[in-house]
Amino acid sequence: MCDQASADFTFDRHTKIIHISYQNDFHISNDSELRQYFSHVTEYLDTIKQYGELHIVVDISNFIIEPDLAGTYAELVDILTKKYLHKDGIARYGYQITRITLKRAYEEHLERNPNIFRTKSEAYKYIASISTTETNQDWIETTSSLMARPF
């Protein structure tokens, strides 16, 4: 069973970026655990939705999901995106095998690109390119500082 305490959420109000990372292996092995995890994420997003259209960058290096749950995962992410996030406002980075599993699920179930990158820097650059946040020097410096942080 997944341990919700091992998921770290960091929110930057200026850039409206939520960074999610996992300190240990975060293994979701069944539908109930997956829905419980998304309930936890929804509760967190409800506490910051007043900041408007949000972006999420997720380190999927320690995120382990059973391949047969990938389709449901993609559908639940789509629901969260429509309710809380900038269109396509989620970017992921991490290990190759996790990237491949999620990419295939998105392409098969939602027929679109899941915005998966190799590095945190690539993920943040993507978010900066689509952000509706006013692009100014402060925002660029804040985003650069976030990319440098170890989270």
Summary of the structure (lengths in Angstrom):
residues: 151
radius of gyration: 14.5
end to end distance: 23.5
largest distance: 44.2
contacts: 451
relative contact order: 0.17
helix: 52%
strand: 23%
